Amino acid sequence: MQRRDFLKMLVALAAIAGVPSLAAGEMSRAVNRIRDLRRGTWLSSSELLARLVTTPALVIGETHDNPEHHRLERWLIAQLAERRALGGVAMEMLDSEQQTLLRELPDGALGELSDAQWQEALDWQRGWAWSAYGPTLKLALGLGVPVRGANLPAAELREIVELNLAPELPLVVARNQRRALIEGHCGMLPDDMLDGMLAAQVARDQAMAAALDALPPTSVLVCGNGHARRDVGVALHARQTPLCLGLMELSPGRSWTEALPESVDDEPPFDLVWFTLPVADREDPCASLRERFSK
């Protein structure tokens, strides 16, 4: 199969599982709609793509366990590739050590390795579901663009946390980051861990910014929404400020403004937000933390 035909096939497969249609009945609700927070307007998916092809870099934020977010990421990557506006892909789910393993894979690995072999070859971390991120990684590799691991190795992150040193940040940014960490850990994060966790969060933001900067123009970073925020995340550390797109869950009965995180200095937390439904029947995310910190 020629590369051009292979590209068309990948784009078509991503489209099948990709963007939800904006039926007329949906237009009165924010779910499945895209908001430009800076201009205060709603965008169609085609208008969004027209914006993205001209941006120097794109950061896509997700809720990690939401399959719809993973599908939208693949759809966006495929659509940008089809428009020749995809310089490369960086992923939070890969670290710099796995980047080396990725380079060492033999030619032809994309079509020959099973999912289990992929995970073994890349020392894939159990915290990132291969079923969620393997297809994104293989899509990017199949498109022939550079792929970079954007995260720090686990051992390096543990060392940063154990040093427990508060990072140097503007006061208002540090305050918001602390609040986000406390809320993200259900208010149960011990005070003596807060500085270390904050330092690790900022170090990861810096590493992801460096990975994105190392890629050609019009590259994409896939990461969690906390890292994708333009007011406290990766964008603060990137050489060239990226466009920040948050894939945000919106529960039925809530207004879209309620779904947005509190921003710094009245700056919007993202440039653009694509609202989706939350994961159905999600387990209480605080339950495991409650058990862990009660021991």
The 8 nearest C-alpha neighbors of each residue, nearest first, counted from 0:
[[1, 5, 4, 2, 3, 6, 8, 7],
 [0, 2, 4, 3, 5, 6, 7, 8],
 [3, 1, 5, 4, 6, 0, 142, 7],
 [4, 2, 6, 5, 1, 7, 0, 8],
 [5, 3, 7, 1, 6, 2, 8, 0],
 [4, 6, 2, 8, 3, 7, 1, 9],
 [7, 5, 3, 9, 4, 8, 142, 2],
 [8, 6, 4, 10, 5, 9, 11, 3],
 [7, 9, 5, 11, 6, 10, 12, 4],
 [10, 8, 12, 6, 11, 7, 13, 5],
 [9, 11, 77, 13, 7, 8, 12, 14],
 [10, 12, 14, 8, 9, 13, 7, 15],
 [13, 11, 9, 15, 14, 10, 8, 16],
 [14, 12, 74, 10, 11, 15, 16, 17],
 [13, 15, 17, 11, 12, 16, 74, 10],
 [16, 14, 12, 13, 17, 11, 18, 74],
 [17, 15, 14, 13, 70, 12, 18, 74],
 [18, 16, 14, 74, 70, 71, 15, 13],
 [17, 19, 71, 20, 74, 14, 16, 70],
 [20, 18, 21, 17, 31, 16, 71, 22],
 [21, 19, 22, 18, 31, 25, 44, 23],
 [20, 22, 25, 19, 23, 31, 26, 32],
 [23, 21, 25, 24, 20, 26, 19, 31],
 [22, 24, 25, 26, 21, 27, 20, 28],
 [23, 25, 22, 26, 27, 21, 28, 20],
 [26, 24, 22, 23, 28, 27, 21, 30],
 [25, 27, 28, 23, 24, 21, 22, 29],
 [26, 28, 25, 24, 29, 23, 30, 32],
 [29, 27, 26, 25, 30, 32, 31, 24],
 [28, 30, 32, 255, 31, 274, 27, 26],
 [29, 31, 274, 275, 32, 28, 276, 249],
 [32, 30, 275, 274, 29, 273, 21, 19],
 [33, 31, 29, 30, 274, 273, 34, 41],
 [32, 34, 273, 42, 272, 41, 274, 43],
 [35, 33, 41, 272, 271, 36, 40, 42],
 [34, 36, 271, 40, 39, 37, 38, 41],
 [37, 35, 39, 270, 271, 38, 34, 267],
 [36, 38, 35, 39, 270, 267, 271, 40],
 [39, 37, 35, 40, 36, 34, 41, 270],
 [38, 40, 36, 35, 37, 34, 41, 271],
 [41, 39, 35, 38, 34, 42, 36, 37],
 [42, 40, 34, 33, 35, 43, 39, 32],
 [43, 41, 33, 46, 47, 34, 44, 40],
 [42, 44, 46, 45, 47, 33, 41, 32],
 [43, 45, 47, 46, 48, 42, 33, 18],
 [46, 44, 48, 47, 43, 49, 42, 50],
 [47, 45, 49, 43, 44, 48, 42, 50],
 [46, 48, 44, 50, 45, 49, 42, 43],
 [49, 47, 51, 45, 50, 46, 52, 44],
 [48, 50, 46, 47, 51, 52, 45, 53],
 [51, 49, 47, 48, 52, 53, 46, 54],
 [50, 52, 48, 54, 53, 49, 47, 57],
 [51, 53, 84, 50, 49, 54, 48, 79],
 [54, 52, 51, 50, 55, 49, 217, 84],
 [53, 55, 51, 56, 52, 217, 242, 50],
 [56, 54, 217, 216, 241, 53, 57, 218],
 [57, 55, 217, 241, 218, 54, 219, 216],
 [56, 58, 219, 242, 241, 243, 218, 220],
 [57, 59, 220, 243, 219, 227, 244, 242],
 [60, 58, 244, 221, 245, 220, 243, 222],
 [61, 59, 224, 245, 223, 227, 222, 246],
 [62, 60, 223, 224, 246, 63, 68, 222],
 [61, 63, 65, 64, 223, 224, 68, 247],
 [62, 64, 65, 61, 223, 68, 66, 69],
 [63, 65, 62, 66, 278, 131, 68, 61],
 [64, 66, 67, 68, 62, 63, 278, 69],
 [67, 65, 69, 68, 70, 64, 131, 278],
 [68, 66, 70, 69, 65, 71, 275, 17],
 [67, 69, 71, 66, 70, 65, 61, 72],
 [68, 70, 66, 72, 67, 71, 73, 131],
 [71, 69, 67, 17, 73, 68, 72, 16],
 [70, 72, 74, 68, 17, 73, 69, 18],
 [73, 71, 69, 75, 74, 70, 76, 68],
 [72, 74, 76, 70, 71, 75, 135, 13],
 [73, 75, 17, 71, 13, 77, 72, 76],
 [74, 76, 78, 72, 73, 77, 71, 79],
 [77, 75, 73, 79, 74, 78, 72, 80],
 [78, 76, 10, 80, 74, 75, 79, 73],
 [79, 77, 81, 75, 80, 76, 74, 82],
 [78, 80, 84, 82, 76, 85, 81, 77],
 [81, 79, 83, 85, 77, 82, 78, 84],
 [80, 82, 78, 79, 83, 77, 10, 84],
 [81, 83, 79, 80, 84, 78, 52, 85],
 [84, 82, 80, 81, 85, 79, 86, 52],
 [83, 85, 79, 82, 52, 80, 217, 86],
 [86, 84, 80, 79, 217, 218, 87, 83],
 [85, 87, 218, 217, 215, 216, 84, 144],
 [88, 86, 218, 145, 144, 85, 146, 214],
 [87, 89, 219, 146, 218, 220, 145, 147],
 [90, 88, 220, 147, 146, 149, 148, 219],
 [91, 89, 221, 92, 149, 148, 93, 220],
 [90, 92, 149, 150, 222, 93, 221, 148],
 [91, 93, 90, 127, 94, 150, 148, 149],
 [94, 92, 148, 91, 90, 150, 97, 149],
 [95, 93, 150, 148, 151, 97, 152, 96],
 [94, 96, 98, 148, 97, 151, 150, 152],
 [97, 95, 98, 99, 94, 152, 100, 148],
 [96, 98, 100, 99, 94, 95, 121, 93],
 [97, 99, 95, 101, 148, 96, 100, 147],
 [98, 100, 102, 97, 101, 96, 103, 95],
 [101, 99, 97, 103, 102, 98, 121, 104],
 [100, 102, 98, 99, 103, 104, 97, 121],
 [103, 101, 99, 100, 104, 98, 105, 97],
 [102, 104, 100, 101, 105, 99, 98, 120],
 [103, 105, 101, 102, 108, 100, 106, 120],
 [106, 104, 108, 107, 103, 102, 109, 101],
 [107, 105, 108, 104, 109, 103, 110, 111],
 [106, 108, 109, 110, 105, 111, 104, 112],
 [109, 107, 111, 110, 106, 112, 105, 104],
 [110, 108, 107, 111, 112, 137, 141, 140],
 [109, 111, 108, 107, 112, 113, 141, 137],
 [110, 112, 108, 109, 107, 113, 116, 106],
 [113, 111, 108, 116, 117, 110, 109, 114],
 [112, 114, 116, 115, 117, 111, 110, 118],
 [113, 115, 117, 116, 118, 112, 129, 133],
 [114, 116, 118, 113, 117, 119, 112, 120],
 [117, 115, 119, 113, 118, 114, 112, 120],
 [118, 116, 114, 120, 115, 119, 112, 121],
 [117, 119, 123, 115, 121, 116, 120, 122],
 [118, 120, 116, 122, 117, 121, 115, 123],
 [121, 119, 117, 118, 122, 116, 100, 104],
 [120, 122, 123, 118, 119, 100, 97, 117],
 [123, 121, 119, 120, 118, 124, 97, 100],
 [122, 124, 118, 121, 125, 119, 120, 127],
 [125, 123, 126, 127, 122, 118, 128, 92],
 [126, 124, 127, 128, 123, 129, 122, 118],
 [125, 127, 124, 128, 123, 92, 129, 63],
 [128, 126, 125, 124, 129, 92, 132, 131],
 [127, 129, 131, 130, 126, 125, 132, 133],
 [130, 128, 133, 132, 131, 127, 118, 123],
 [129, 131, 128, 133, 132, 134, 114, 127],
 [132, 130, 129, 128, 133, 69, 134, 66],
 [133, 131, 135, 129, 134, 130, 136, 128],
 [132, 134, 129, 136, 135, 130, 131, 137],
 [135, 133, 137, 132, 136, 138, 131, 130],
 [136, 134, 138, 132, 133, 137, 73, 139],
 [135, 137, 133, 139, 138, 134, 132, 140],
 [136, 138, 140, 134, 139, 135, 141, 133],
 [139, 137, 135, 141, 136, 140, 134, 142],
 [138, 140, 142, 136, 137, 141, 135, 144],
 [141, 139, 137, 143, 142, 138, 136, 144],
 [142, 140, 138, 143, 139, 137, 109, 6],
 [141, 143, 139, 140, 144, 6, 138, 80],
 [142, 144, 140, 141, 139, 145, 87, 146],
 [143, 145, 87, 142, 139, 140, 146, 86],
 [146, 144, 87, 88, 147, 143, 214, 86],
 [147, 145, 88, 89, 87, 144, 139, 140],
 [148, 146, 89, 149, 98, 88, 210, 90],
 [147, 149, 93, 94, 98, 95, 90, 89],
 [148, 150, 207, 91, 210, 90, 94, 89],
 [151, 149, 94, 91, 93, 148, 203, 207],
 [150, 152, 94, 95, 203, 153, 155, 156],
 [153, 151, 155, 94, 154, 156, 95, 96],
 [152, 154, 156, 155, 157, 151, 94, 158],
 [155, 153, 157, 156, 152, 158, 151, 159],
 [154, 156, 158, 152, 153, 157, 159, 151],
 [155, 157, 153, 159, 158, 154, 199, 160],
 [158, 156, 160, 154, 159, 155, 161, 153],
 [157, 159, 161, 155, 156, 160, 162, 154],
 [158, 160, 156, 162, 157, 161, 199, 195],
 [159, 161, 195, 157, 163, 158, 162, 196],
 [160, 162, 158, 163, 159, 157, 195, 192],
 [161, 163, 159, 160, 164, 158, 195, 157],
 [195, 164, 162, 161, 160, 194, 165, 159],
 [165, 163, 162, 195, 194, 166, 198, 159],
 [164, 166, 194, 198, 195, 163, 167, 197],
 [167, 165, 198, 168, 164, 197, 201, 194],
 [166, 168, 165, 169, 173, 198, 170, 201],
 [167, 169, 173, 166, 170, 172, 171, 165],
 [168, 170, 172, 171, 173, 167, 174, 166],
 [171, 169, 173, 172, 174, 168, 175, 167],
 [170, 172, 174, 173, 169, 175, 263, 264],
 [173, 171, 175, 169, 174, 170, 231, 176],
 [174, 172, 176, 170, 175, 171, 168, 177],
 [175, 173, 171, 177, 172, 176, 170, 178],
 [174, 176, 178, 172, 177, 173, 179, 171],
 [177, 175, 173, 179, 178, 174, 172, 180],
 [178, 176, 180, 174, 175, 179, 173, 181],
 [177, 179, 175, 181, 176, 180, 182, 174],
 [178, 180, 176, 182, 177, 181, 183, 175],
 [181, 179, 183, 177, 178, 182, 184, 176],
 [180, 182, 186, 178, 184, 183, 179, 188],
 [183, 181, 185, 179, 184, 186, 180, 178],
 [182, 184, 180, 181, 185, 179, 186, 178],
 [183, 185, 181, 182, 186, 187, 188, 180],
 [186, 184, 182, 187, 183, 285, 181, 188],
 [187, 185, 181, 182, 184, 188, 183, 180],
 [186, 188, 185, 184, 189, 181, 292, 289],
 [187, 189, 184, 186, 181, 190, 193, 192],
 [190, 188, 191, 192, 187, 193, 292, 186],
 [189, 191, 193, 192, 188, 194, 187, 181],
 [190, 192, 189, 193, 194, 163, 195, 188],
 [193, 191, 190, 189, 195, 194, 196, 163],
 [192, 194, 196, 190, 195, 191, 197, 189],
 [195, 193, 165, 197, 163, 196, 164, 192],
 [163, 196, 194, 160, 198, 197, 193, 192],
 [197, 195, 199, 193, 198, 194, 160, 192],
 [196, 198, 200, 194, 195, 199, 193, 201],
 [197, 199, 195, 166, 201, 196, 200, 165],
 [200, 198, 202, 196, 197, 201, 159, 156],
 [201, 199, 197, 203, 198, 202, 196, 204],
 [200, 202, 204, 198, 203, 199, 205, 197],
 [203, 201, 199, 205, 204, 200, 198, 206],
 [202, 204, 206, 200, 205, 201, 150, 207],
 [205, 203, 233, 201, 207, 202, 206, 232],
 [204, 206, 208, 202, 203, 207, 236, 209],
 [207, 205, 203, 209, 208, 204, 149, 202],
 [208, 206, 149, 210, 204, 209, 205, 203],
 [207, 209, 237, 205, 211, 233, 206, 210],
 [208, 210, 212, 206, 207, 211, 213, 205],
 [211, 209, 207, 213, 149, 208, 212, 206],
 [210, 212, 208, 213, 214, 209, 207, 89],
 [211, 213, 209, 210, 214, 208, 237, 238],
 [214, 212, 210, 211, 209, 215, 208, 147],
 [213, 215, 211, 212, 87, 218, 216, 210],
 [214, 216, 86, 218, 87, 217, 213, 212],
 [215, 217, 55, 218, 86, 56, 214, 85],
 [218, 216, 56, 55, 86, 85, 84, 54],
 [217, 219, 86, 87, 56, 85, 216, 88],
 [220, 218, 57, 88, 58, 56, 89, 87],
 [219, 221, 89, 58, 90, 88, 59, 57],
 [222, 220, 90, 59, 91, 58, 60, 89],
 [223, 221, 91, 60, 59, 90, 61, 220],
 [224, 222, 61, 60, 225, 226, 62, 227],
 [223, 225, 60, 227, 61, 226, 245, 228],
 [224, 226, 223, 227, 228, 232, 60, 231],
 [225, 227, 232, 224, 223, 233, 228, 204],
 [228, 226, 224, 60, 225, 232, 58, 243],
 [229, 227, 232, 268, 269, 230, 226, 225],
 [228, 230, 234, 269, 268, 232, 231, 243],
 [231, 229, 228, 268, 263, 232, 266, 262],
 [232, 230, 228, 229, 172, 235, 176, 233],
 [233, 231, 226, 228, 234, 227, 229, 204],
 [232, 234, 204, 208, 235, 236, 226, 227],
 [233, 235, 229, 237, 236, 232, 240, 241],
 [236, 234, 233, 232, 237, 231, 229, 230],
 [235, 237, 234, 233, 205, 208, 238, 204],
 [238, 236, 208, 234, 239, 240, 235, 233],
 [239, 237, 240, 236, 212, 208, 209, 234],
 [238, 240, 237, 241, 55, 212, 56, 234],
 [239, 241, 234, 237, 238, 242, 235, 56],
 [242, 240, 56, 57, 234, 243, 239, 55],
 [241, 243, 57, 58, 56, 270, 244, 54],
 [242, 244, 58, 270, 269, 57, 227, 229],
 [245, 243, 271, 59, 272, 269, 58, 270],
 [244, 246, 60, 272, 247, 59, 224, 269],
 [247, 245, 273, 61, 60, 272, 274, 68],
 [248, 246, 274, 245, 275, 273, 249, 272],
 [247, 249, 277, 275, 276, 274, 250, 246],
 [250, 248, 276, 275, 258, 274, 277, 247],
 [249, 251, 253, 276, 277, 252, 248, 258],
 [252, 250, 253, 249, 276, 254, 30, 277],
 [251, 253, 250, 254, 249, 255, 28, 257],
 [254, 252, 251, 250, 255, 257, 249, 258],
 [253, 255, 256, 257, 252, 258, 29, 249],
 [254, 256, 258, 257, 29, 253, 249, 259],
 [255, 257, 258, 254, 259, 253, 260, 249],
 [258, 256, 255, 254, 259, 253, 260, 249],
 [257, 259, 255, 256, 249, 260, 248, 254],
 [258, 260, 257, 256, 261, 255, 268, 247],
 [261, 259, 262, 258, 268, 257, 179, 256],
 [262, 260, 259, 263, 268, 175, 265, 267],
 [261, 263, 268, 265, 266, 267, 260, 264],
 [262, 264, 265, 266, 230, 172, 171, 261],
 [265, 263, 266, 262, 171, 230, 267, 172],
 [266, 264, 263, 262, 267, 261, 268, 230],
 [265, 267, 264, 263, 262, 268, 230, 269],
 [268, 266, 269, 262, 265, 36, 270, 37],
 [267, 269, 228, 262, 230, 229, 266, 260],
 [270, 268, 243, 267, 271, 228, 229, 244],
 [269, 271, 243, 36, 37, 244, 35, 242],
 [272, 270, 35, 244, 269, 34, 36, 245],
 [273, 271, 245, 34, 244, 33, 246, 274],
 [272, 274, 33, 246, 32, 247, 245, 34],
 [273, 275, 247, 30, 31, 32, 248, 246],
 [276, 274, 248, 30, 31, 249, 247, 277],
 [275, 277, 248, 249, 250, 30, 278, 274],
 [278, 276, 248, 250, 249, 279, 275, 65],
 [277, 279, 65, 281, 280, 276, 64, 66],
 [278, 280, 281, 277, 276, 282, 65, 250],
 [281, 279, 282, 278, 283, 277, 284, 65],
 [282, 280, 279, 278, 283, 284, 277, 64],
 [283, 281, 284, 280, 286, 285, 279, 278],
 [282, 284, 285, 286, 281, 287, 280, 288],
 [285, 283, 286, 282, 287, 288, 281, 185],
 [284, 286, 288, 283, 287, 185, 289, 184],
 [285, 287, 289, 288, 283, 284, 290, 282],
 [288, 286, 290, 289, 285, 291, 284, 283],
 [289, 287, 291, 285, 290, 286, 292, 184],
 [288, 290, 286, 287, 292, 291, 285, 293],
 [289, 291, 287, 293, 288, 292, 286, 294],
 [292, 290, 288, 289, 293, 294, 287, 286],
 [291, 293, 294, 289, 290, 288, 187, 188],
 [292, 294, 290, 291, 289, 288, 187, 287],
 [293, 292, 291, 290, 289, 288, 287, 187]]
